[in-house]
Amino acid sequence: MNNIHRLFTLAIAWVFFMLGVTLAYYKQFTADPPEHYAIHHRALNYTDKDCYTKCDVELIVFGKILENE
């Protein structure tokens, strides 16, 4: 009876562990992205405006001028 009780306890512990991992992954994948992602995407998708140049926006957001263009 002792071995069955120990196996049952381990099975319950494993089920609750997997439930916790599943809930953590669900919360992580359904969460909103961090704010700096939105700022970076806005800078990368920035259209030409009269007030700032593309280089100014890159300097403000990234701290350097990107070399990809």
N, C-alpha and C positions, 0 to 999 in steps of 0.2 A: 504494500500500500504506500510505502514511503516513496518508492520510485515513481509511481503513478502520480502522486501528489506533486513531486518535484517537476515532472514532465508537464503537468497541467499548469503549474505556476510559471514555468518558462514559456509555455505557449501563450498564456495571457500576457506576460510581459512583452513578448515579441509582437503580439497583435497591437498593444497600446503603443509600442515604439514605432511600428509602421504607420499607425494612425497619426501620430505626431509628425513624422516625416512627411506624410502626404499633406497634412494641413499646412505645414511650413512651406512646402513647395507651391501649394495652391495660393497661399497668401503672397508669396514672392512674385509669382507669375501674373497675378491679377492686380498687383499694386501699380499705381501711377509711376511713370519714370521720374527720376530726380529732376529738379528744376534746371540744373545746368545742361541737361540734354536738350531741353526746349530752347535755351539760349543759344547753344551751339547750332542747332538746326535752323533757328531763325537767322543766324549769321551766315550760314552756308547757303540759305535760300533767299538771301537779301536781294531785293531788286534795286536797280539803280535809282537813287534819290538825289535831290539837289543838296540836301543838308549834310550828308556824309558820303564819303567815297567808300568803295569796297575795302580798301586798305585801312581806312579809319575804323570800320566796323570790326575787322579782323584784329586790329591792335587792341580795341576795347574788350572784345570777348576772349580772344585767345592769348593776348599779350605778345603776339608776333604776327608777321605777315606770312600767310601760307604760300607755299611754293607750288601748289597744284595747278595753277592757271598761268 
